[in-house]
Every structure is written in structure tokens, then in C-alpha cells.
Amino acid sequence: MRIVLGVGGGIAAYKVASLLRLFTEAGHDVTVIPTEAATRFVGVATWEALSGHPVSNSVFDAVDTVNHVRLGHQAELIVVAPATADLLARAATGQADDLLTNTLLMAGDCPVLMAPAMHTEMWQHPATQANVESLRSRGVTVLEPASGRLTGADSGPGRLPEPEAIFTAAMALAGASAAPAGRPAGPGSQPRPNTEDAAAGPSAARPLAGLTVTVSAGGTREPLDPVRFLGNRSSGKQGAALAAAARDAGARVRLLAAHMEVPAPDGVELIQVETALELRKAALHAAADSDVVIMAAAVADFRPADVSDTKIKKRDDVADPVISLVRNPDILRELVEVRDAAARNQLIVGFAAETGDAGGDVLEYARAKLRRKACDLLVVNQVGRDKVFGEDTNSVVILSRAGAEPQEASGSKSDVAAAVIDRISAELARVVPPV
């Protein structure tokens, strides 16, 4: 595949050398177009050595081949990383003052992916957000930046997603295999559709392209005092895998993360919460512009009625404390009620971690929960000390409010996440047939 790799003028440009290596090792033909500012961070010689092609950022080089037209016409995929605030602005407004912006204007139907990197204030500025929305409205895939340590001493959203994450998203956008040559795609993974498969073009590889998906993950913690809390065994692994799978399916992903033992995947918007009440507030806000909401977090059903401002001491002259609990709001049910009241076209997926007992088995309890919650899909798993929580594998049953046959999925949590996203894609296609 012929790829144009545009490089913006930011410190994260050094990471793009690794991305270029991933593309070339996978057998793709890559032409690098750095901006003039980008060459202040990584020199032209580096890009030429890694790509095997001459590198230029001027429209006046290779004039005999009409280079500024040819590169855009011949490209099968264009990736821009890092996409700085300046570069996003120039692309959004159709400027063509260097070879890279000329090439973007000549791209035609070629898929374009941009991976932003900048300081948090620049990313969150209304001008940048307007430029991002403008690009997305025209079919450009703009990844969410990662959160973490930035160039200075502070942290926040604005980091360039890791090269592996950009590579995976780019290959999904182009409908190609995400595994570089010589690297296994991972246990249980399935190859993505090939670009030569006429029935599986980019839209088949990215069934959630253009949609916003909100995923909750991890376990909430309900404080008892400044030291102690009521919590649960959730590791957040399944929720993180769902966020990654939705991202790879082309969605803009917002991850509401309670306590997690794994990092959030690159390329998603991270919103951190701690308690059930914080998650409720974040979920209701995020759902307002989401096409799909996946509530995979393990939310505490109860919280302490009273929270001590100081650590509760264990003393011989004082009776043992009695902890009174109050019920937390039913976030999933509330999301459904808000959606229905607003007549919003939105798919809501719940998760049920169940244990069977003398009163019924796991699926009986899960079906009753589906009736109470009234969400569209309910993903059910049986939990226990050595089941699901903290493990790398999972086995689930997907129940449908519409009455479809239960669907089973098992394997790694990434495999299960892929099955859930596939089912969500099928539900969306069923509700809104493609034109």
C-alpha cells in the first residue's frame, strides 16, 4: 500500500520514526512529508534512510513530476503525526502553503488519519476543537490524543498516541492487517479485511467510523474515611479492551475510568472518576453526544452514609464502628430513561457480573436485570474469586432486549471486546440500514 506519512512540527516527531518503521516492516511503500518545522526536530536524512525515498517539504521540488499533485493522487492512505494545532488549523481551512497541505487537498477519496499532539490548553481550546470537528465532518479520522506527561512538568490530554496505536488505527482505516510483517497479531486475533477484498473496504473495517462511543471501565471506590473505601475486584481490563476495540472500529472513544489496574488505551479521551456519583455525573454528560454507551464499569451498589473527615481509629475504649450504607443511583437505568425521554437514537449496552444461588442461575438473574434496566444489550458473565475479575480471559453471554438469541463469546478480553463491538455494529446496521 502507498502511504504518505506527514510529520508535524512538534517534539513528538521523534516517535514517528518508530511509526514509519512499523509501516515499512509491514511491507508498505511510505513517502514522508515533514513540515519545515518538523525538520527542526528530526532531520531529512532520518526520514530518507528509514523510508528509502527522497524527502521534501517544498512544492518546487520534483516539479517535472508535478509532485504536489501526484503524491495526493497516488496515496492509498495518508497519516499525519504529530498533527499540531497549527497543522490541524491549516488542514481544516484548506490552506496549501507547503507540500503536506497541498497533498492533503489532493487526497480525494483517500482515507486520512491525523494523530494530534500538543499541550493540553492548545488541544482543549475552542478553536482547535472547532477545527477537529470540521475535519471529522469531512471524513478525516482525527484520533483523540493520549493523556499523560507532556513536554513540561504538567500532565494531561495532548500526548501523541503510541506508534503501535496509530499503526493499528491506520491499518483499520485502510482495511488492512494490523500486524506488521514478522509480528504475530496476538492469540485469537483475526486478520482484518484486505484492501483487495472488494466486499470489505474501509467502511467494513471501520463499522463505527464517524460515531462517538462512551465506555465506562474499572471499579468505583466509595470512601469511608481519608484512608479506607468500599471497593470491588474489577481490574478494568475488559473495559479498556472495549475502548480499544471501539477505537479500532473507527469510533471516537471516550473512556470513563474508575479504578483500573491497566492503562487506558492510546487514542481515546480519558475521563477519570472515583465514586459512583462521580461516574453518574460523567456518564450523563458524556452520553449527551454519544451514539453508543457501554457501561462496563463495576459500580458499587451502596456507599457509606457517613464519610469521616479523619481516619477512623481502632481503640479499646470505643465500641467498634457500625457502617450504615445508602443505595447508589442506578446509572444504567437512568441513562436509558434520559435517552427515551429525549427520543435519542442511541444504543446502550450494560454489563452484568452475576453469581448464581439457590434462587436462580446466572442467566435467570441476568434476564431479570435486562427487564429492569431496559438497555438494548446486556453482556453477562459469571464472576467469582477466580473468575473474570483480574483475569486475562473472559466468557460472556450477550442478551438482547429485542429478543434475539443469546450470543456467547469467550477467549481473551480483547477477543470478547471484539465480539461485543461486532454485535453493536450489527445492531446499529439493523436499526439504521446503510443507504
C-alpha positions as CSV (number, residue, x, y, z in Angstrom):
1,M,0.0,0.0,0.0
2,R,1.2,3.5,-0.9
3,I,1.2,5.6,2.3
4,V,2.0,9.3,2.7
5,L,3.3,10.0,6.2
6,G,3.0,13.7,7.1
7,V,5.1,14.8,10.1
8,G,4.1,18.0,12.0
9,G,6.5,20.3,13.9
10,G,6.3,19.1,17.4
11,I,8.6,17.3,19.9
12,A,6.6,14.1,19.4
13,A,8.0,13.9,15.9
14,Y,10.8,11.6,17.2
15,K,8.2,9.0,17.9
16,V,7.0,9.0,14.3
17,A,10.3,7.3,13.3
18,S,9.1,4.2,15.0
19,L,5.7,4.5,13.3
20,L,7.5,4.7,9.9
21,R,9.4,1.6,10.8
22,L,6.1,-0.2,11.6
23,F,4.7,0.7,8.2
24,T,7.8,-0.3,6.2
25,E,8.2,-3.6,8.1
26,A,4.6,-4.4,7.2
27,G,5.7,-4.1,3.5
28,H,4.1,-0.7,2.8
29,D,5.7,1.9,0.5
30,V,5.9,5.1,2.5
31,T,6.7,8.7,1.4
32,V,7.4,11.0,4.3
33,I,6.5,14.7,4.0
34,P,7.7,16.7,7.0
35,T,6.7,20.3,7.6
36,E,9.6,22.8,7.7
37,A,9.2,23.0,11.5
38,A,9.3,19.2,11.7
39,T,12.8,19.1,10.3
40,R,13.9,21.2,13.3
41,F,13.1,18.1,15.4
42,V,14.1,15.2,13.1
43,G,16.3,15.7,10.1
44,V,15.5,14.9,6.5
45,A,18.3,12.3,6.5
46,T,16.5,10.2,9.1
47,W,13.3,10.1,7.1
48,E,15.1,9.3,3.9
49,A,17.1,6.5,5.5
50,L,14.0,4.9,7.1
51,S,11.7,5.3,4.1
52,G,14.1,4.6,1.3
53,H,12.7,7.7,-0.6
54,P,13.8,11.2,-1.1
55,V,12.1,13.6,1.3
56,S,11.0,17.2,0.6
57,N,8.5,19.7,2.0
58,S,8.6,22.1,-0.9
59,V,6.1,22.3,-3.8
60,F,9.0,23.4,-6.0
61,D,10.9,20.1,-5.8
62,A,10.4,17.4,-8.5
63,V,8.4,19.9,-10.5
64,D,8.7,17.7,-13.6
65,T,6.5,15.1,-11.9
66,V,4.0,17.6,-10.5
67,N,4.9,16.3,-7.1
68,H,2.3,18.3,-5.1
69,V,-0.5,16.7,-7.2
70,R,1.0,13.2,-7.8
71,L,1.5,12.3,-4.1
72,G,-2.1,13.0,-3.2
73,H,-3.5,11.2,-6.2
74,Q,-1.3,8.1,-5.7
75,A,-1.7,7.8,-2.0
76,E,-3.9,5.0,-0.7
77,L,-3.6,6.2,2.9
78,I,-2.4,9.5,4.4
79,V,-1.3,9.6,8.1
80,V,-0.3,12.8,9.8
81,A,1.6,12.6,13.1
82,P,2.1,14.6,15.1
83,A,-0.8,16.8,14.0
84,T,0.0,20.0,15.7
85,A,-2.6,22.7,16.5
86,D,-1.2,24.8,13.6
87,L,-1.3,21.9,11.1
88,L,-4.9,21.0,12.2
89,A,-5.9,24.6,11.6
90,R,-4.3,24.8,8.2
91,A,-5.8,21.5,7.1
92,A,-9.3,22.5,8.4
93,T,-9.2,25.8,6.5
94,G,-7.9,24.3,3.3
95,Q,-4.5,26.1,3.2
96,A,-1.9,24.9,0.8
97,D,1.3,26.6,1.8
98,D,3.6,23.6,1.7
99,L,3.9,20.2,0.2
100,L,2.0,18.4,3.0
101,T,-1.1,20.7,3.0
102,N,-1.1,20.5,-0.8
103,T,-1.1,16.7,-0.7
104,L,-4.0,16.7,1.8
105,L,-6.1,18.8,-0.6
106,M,-5.3,16.4,-3.4
107,A,-6.2,13.3,-1.4
108,G,-9.7,12.8,-2.9
109,D,-11.2,9.6,-1.6
110,C,-8.0,8.5,0.1
111,P,-8.5,7.8,3.8
112,V,-6.8,10.4,6.0
113,L,-5.8,9.8,9.7
114,M,-4.5,12.6,11.9
115,A,-2.9,11.9,15.3
116,P,-2.8,15.2,17.3
117,A,-0.1,16.1,19.8
118,M,0.1,19.4,21.6
119,H,-0.2,21.0,25.1
120,T,-3.5,20.4,26.9
121,E,-4.6,24.0,26.7
122,M,-4.0,24.1,23.0
123,W,-5.9,20.8,22.5
124,Q,-8.9,22.0,24.6
125,H,-9.0,25.5,23.1
126,P,-12.3,26.1,21.3
127,A,-10.5,27.0,18.0
128,T,-8.7,23.6,17.9
129,Q,-11.9,21.7,18.8
130,A,-13.7,23.5,16.1
131,N,-11.0,22.6,13.6
132,V,-11.1,19.0,14.7
133,E,-14.9,18.8,14.3
134,S,-14.6,20.4,10.8
135,L,-12.1,17.8,9.7
136,R,-14.2,15.0,11.1
137,S,-17.3,16.3,9.4
138,R,-15.4,16.0,6.1
139,G,-14.5,12.4,6.8
140,V,-11.0,12.8,8.2
141,T,-10.2,10.5,11.1
142,V,-8.8,12.6,14.0
143,L,-7.7,10.4,16.9
144,E,-8.1,11.6,20.5
145,P,-4.7,12.4,22.0
146,A,-3.4,10.3,24.9
147,S,-3.2,11.6,28.4
148,G,0.0,11.7,30.4
149,R,3.2,13.6,31.0
150,L,3.7,16.4,28.5
151,T,6.9,18.3,27.4
152,G,6.9,20.4,30.6
153,A,6.3,19.4,34.2
154,D,2.5,19.0,33.9
155,S,0.3,16.2,32.6
156,G,-3.0,16.0,30.7
157,P,-4.6,15.1,27.3
158,G,-2.3,16.1,24.5
159,R,0.3,13.3,24.2
160,L,0.8,11.7,20.8
161,P,-0.7,8.1,20.9
162,E,2.0,5.5,20.9
163,P,3.2,4.4,17.4
164,E,1.6,0.9,17.8
165,A,-1.8,2.5,18.5
166,I,-1.5,4.9,15.5
167,F,-0.4,2.0,13.3
168,T,-3.4,-0.2,14.4
169,A,-5.8,2.7,13.8
170,A,-4.3,3.4,10.4
171,M,-4.5,-0.2,9.2
172,A,-8.1,-0.4,10.4
173,L,-8.9,2.8,8.5
174,A,-7.3,1.3,5.3
175,G,-8.9,-2.1,5.9
176,A,-5.5,-3.9,6.1
177,S,-3.9,-6.3,8.5
178,A,-2.8,-4.5,11.7
179,A,0.1,-7.0,12.3
180,P,3.4,-5.8,11.0
181,A,5.4,-8.3,8.9
182,G,7.2,-10.8,11.2
183,R,5.0,-9.8,14.2
184,P,2.1,-12.0,15.3
185,A,-1.3,-10.3,15.6
186,G,-1.8,-11.9,19.0
187,P,-3.5,-15.0,20.3
188,G,-7.0,-15.5,19.0
189,S,-6.9,-12.4,16.8
190,Q,-8.5,-12.5,13.4
191,P,-6.9,-10.8,10.3
192,R,-8.7,-7.6,9.2
193,P,-10.2,-7.5,5.7
194,N,-7.7,-7.0,2.9
195,T,-7.9,-3.9,0.7
196,E,-8.1,-6.2,-2.3
197,D,-11.3,-7.7,-1.0
198,A,-14.0,-5.8,-2.9
199,A,-16.7,-6.6,-0.3
200,A,-14.7,-5.4,2.6
201,G,-13.4,-1.9,2.0
202,P,-12.6,0.8,4.6
203,S,-16.2,1.0,5.8
204,A,-16.3,-2.7,6.6
205,A,-13.1,-2.4,8.5
206,R,-14.4,0.6,10.4
207,P,-18.0,-0.1,11.1
208,L,-18.2,2.6,13.8
209,A,-16.5,5.4,11.8
210,G,-18.0,8.8,12.5
211,L,-19.7,7.6,15.7
212,T,-18.9,8.6,19.3
213,V,-18.7,5.7,21.8
214,T,-18.6,6.2,25.6
215,V,-17.2,3.3,27.6
216,S,-17.0,3.0,31.4
217,A,-14.5,0.8,33.0
218,G,-12.9,-0.3,36.3
219,G,-14.4,-0.4,39.8
220,T,-15.8,2.6,41.7
221,R,-14.4,3.3,45.2
222,E,-16.7,4.7,47.9
223,P,-14.8,6.5,50.7
224,L,-15.3,5.6,54.3
225,D,-12.6,8.0,55.6
226,P,-9.5,9.5,54.1
227,V,-7.7,6.1,54.1
228,R,-10.4,3.5,53.6
229,F,-13.0,2.8,51.0
230,L,-15.5,0.2,49.8
231,G,-14.5,-1.2,46.5
232,N,-14.6,-4.3,44.3
233,R,-12.3,-6.7,42.4
234,S,-12.7,-5.1,39.0
235,S,-9.4,-4.6,37.2
236,G,-10.8,-2.5,34.2
237,K,-9.2,-4.9,31.7
238,Q,-12.4,-5.7,29.9
239,G,-13.5,-2.0,29.7
240,A,-10.1,-1.0,28.4
241,A,-10.3,-3.7,25.8
242,L,-13.7,-2.5,24.7
243,A,-12.4,1.1,24.4
244,A,-9.5,-0.2,22.2
245,A,-11.9,-2.3,20.1
246,A,-14.3,0.6,19.5
247,R,-11.3,2.9,18.6
248,D,-10.1,0.3,16.1
249,A,-13.6,0.1,14.6
250,G,-13.2,3.8,13.8
251,A,-15.1,5.4,16.6
252,R,-14.2,8.5,18.6
253,V,-14.0,6.9,22.1
254,R,-14.5,8.5,25.5
255,L,-13.3,6.3,28.4
256,L,-14.8,6.9,31.9
257,A,-12.2,5.2,34.0
258,A,-12.8,4.4,37.7
259,H,-10.0,2.4,39.4
260,M,-8.2,0.4,36.8
261,E,-5.2,-1.9,37.1
262,V,-4.3,-1.4,33.4
263,P,-3.5,1.8,31.5
264,A,-6.1,3.4,29.3
265,P,-5.5,2.6,25.6
266,D,-3.9,5.2,23.4
267,G,-6.1,7.3,21.1
268,V,-9.1,7.6,23.4
269,E,-10.3,10.5,25.5
270,L,-9.8,9.7,29.2
271,I,-12.1,10.9,32.0
272,Q,-11.1,9.7,35.4
273,V,-13.7,9.2,38.2
274,E,-13.6,7.5,41.6
275,T,-17.1,7.1,43.1
276,A,-20.4,6.0,41.7
277,L,-21.8,9.6,42.0
278,E,-18.8,10.9,40.0
279,L,-19.4,8.2,37.4
280,R,-23.1,9.1,37.2
281,K,-22.3,12.8,36.5
282,A,-19.6,11.9,33.9
283,A,-21.8,9.3,32.2
284,L,-24.9,11.6,31.9
285,H,-22.7,14.4,30.5
286,A,-20.8,12.1,28.1
287,A,-24.0,10.3,26.9
288,A,-25.5,13.6,25.6
289,D,-23.4,13.4,22.4
290,S,-22.7,9.7,22.2
291,D,-24.1,7.3,19.6
292,V,-23.2,4.2,21.8
293,V,-22.8,4.0,25.6
294,I,-21.2,0.8,27.0
295,M,-21.4,0.6,30.8
296,A,-18.7,-1.9,31.6
297,A,-17.6,-0.4,35.0
298,A,-18.3,-2.3,38.2
299,V,-20.4,0.3,40.0
300,A,-20.8,0.0,43.8
301,D,-24.5,-0.6,44.7
302,F,-24.0,1.1,48.0
303,R,-21.9,3.7,49.7
304,P,-21.3,4.7,53.3
305,A,-23.9,7.0,54.6
306,D,-21.3,9.0,56.6
307,V,-17.8,9.7,55.5
308,S,-15.3,10.6,58.2
309,D,-13.0,13.6,57.7
310,T,-10.3,11.8,59.7
311,K,-9.1,8.3,59.9
312,I,-11.4,6.1,62.0
313,K,-9.2,4.8,64.9
314,K,-9.3,1.3,66.3
315,R,-9.4,1.9,70.1
316,D,-10.1,-0.4,73.0
317,D,-12.2,2.2,74.9
318,V,-14.6,2.8,72.0
319,A,-17.1,0.4,70.5
320,D,-16.5,-1.0,67.0
321,P,-18.0,1.3,64.4
322,V,-21.2,0.4,62.7
323,I,-21.2,1.4,59.0
324,S,-24.5,2.4,57.5
325,L,-24.9,2.1,53.8
326,V,-27.1,4.0,51.4
327,R,-28.1,2.9,47.9
328,N,-26.2,4.4,44.9
329,P,-28.2,5.6,41.9
330,D,-28.9,3.1,39.1
331,I,-26.8,4.8,36.4
332,L,-27.6,2.4,33.6
333,R,-31.3,2.7,34.1
334,E,-31.1,6.5,34.3
335,L,-29.2,6.6,31.0
336,V,-32.0,4.6,29.4
337,E,-34.7,6.9,30.9
338,V,-32.9,10.1,29.7
339,R,-32.4,8.6,26.2
340,D,-36.0,7.6,25.9
341,A,-37.3,10.9,27.2
342,A,-35.2,12.7,24.7
343,A,-36.2,10.3,21.9
344,R,-32.5,10.0,21.2
345,N,-31.2,7.5,18.6
346,Q,-28.6,5.8,20.9
347,L,-27.6,2.2,21.7
348,I,-27.0,1.5,25.3
349,V,-25.1,-1.7,26.5
350,G,-25.0,-2.8,30.1
351,F,-22.8,-5.4,31.8
352,A,-23.9,-7.8,34.5
353,A,-21.5,-9.6,36.8
354,E,-23.6,-12.3,38.3
355,T,-23.4,-15.2,40.6
356,G,-26.0,-18.0,40.8
357,D,-27.6,-19.2,44.0
358,A,-30.5,-21.3,45.3
359,G,-32.9,-18.7,43.9
360,G,-31.7,-18.9,40.3
361,D,-28.8,-19.3,37.9
362,V,-26.7,-16.6,36.3
363,L,-28.9,-16.2,33.2
364,E,-32.1,-16.1,35.1
365,Y,-30.8,-13.2,37.2
366,A,-29.4,-11.5,34.1
367,R,-32.7,-11.7,32.1
368,A,-34.4,-10.1,35.1
369,K,-31.8,-7.4,35.2
370,L,-32.3,-6.8,31.5
371,R,-36.0,-6.3,32.0
372,R,-35.4,-3.8,34.8
373,K,-32.6,-1.8,33.1
374,A,-34.3,-1.8,29.6
375,C,-30.9,-1.4,27.9
376,D,-30.5,-2.7,24.3
377,L,-27.9,-5.3,25.1
378,L,-26.7,-6.9,28.3
379,V,-23.3,-8.6,28.5
380,V,-23.4,-11.2,31.2
381,N,-20.6,-13.0,32.9
382,Q,-20.4,-15.3,35.9
383,V,-18.0,-13.9,38.5
384,G,-16.1,-15.3,41.4
385,R,-12.8,-15.1,43.2
386,D,-11.0,-16.9,40.3
387,K,-13.4,-15.8,37.5
388,V,-13.3,-12.7,35.3
389,F,-12.0,-10.1,37.8
390,G,-8.3,-9.5,37.2
391,E,-8.1,-12.4,34.7
392,D,-6.9,-12.0,31.1
393,T,-9.7,-14.2,29.8
394,N,-13.5,-13.9,29.9
395,S,-16.6,-15.8,28.8
396,V,-19.8,-13.9,28.3
397,V,-23.4,-14.2,27.0
398,I,-24.9,-11.2,25.2
399,L,-28.6,-10.8,25.8
400,S,-30.8,-8.6,23.6
401,R,-33.9,-6.7,24.8
402,A,-35.3,-7.2,21.3
403,G,-35.4,-11.0,22.0
404,A,-32.6,-12.2,19.7
405,E,-31.0,-15.5,20.5
406,P,-28.3,-15.2,23.2
407,Q,-24.8,-14.9,21.8
408,E,-21.8,-16.5,23.5
409,A,-18.2,-15.1,23.3
410,S,-15.1,-16.3,25.0
411,G,-11.3,-16.0,24.9
412,S,-9.0,-13.2,25.8
413,K,-10.7,-10.0,26.9
414,S,-9.6,-8.4,23.6
415,D,-11.5,-11.3,21.8
416,V,-14.6,-10.7,23.9
417,A,-14.4,-7.0,23.3
418,A,-14.2,-7.5,19.5
419,A,-17.2,-9.8,19.7
420,V,-19.2,-7.1,21.6
421,I,-18.2,-4.4,19.2
422,D,-19.2,-6.6,16.3
423,R,-22.6,-7.2,17.9
424,I,-23.0,-3.5,18.5
425,S,-22.1,-2.8,14.8
426,A,-24.7,-5.4,13.7
427,E,-27.4,-3.8,15.9
428,L,-26.7,-0.4,14.5
429,A,-26.8,-1.7,11.0
430,R,-30.1,-3.4,11.7
431,V,-31.7,-0.3,13.2
432,V,-30.3,2.1,10.5
433,P,-29.8,0.3,7.2
434,P,-27.0,1.6,5.1
435,V,-28.0,3.9,2.2
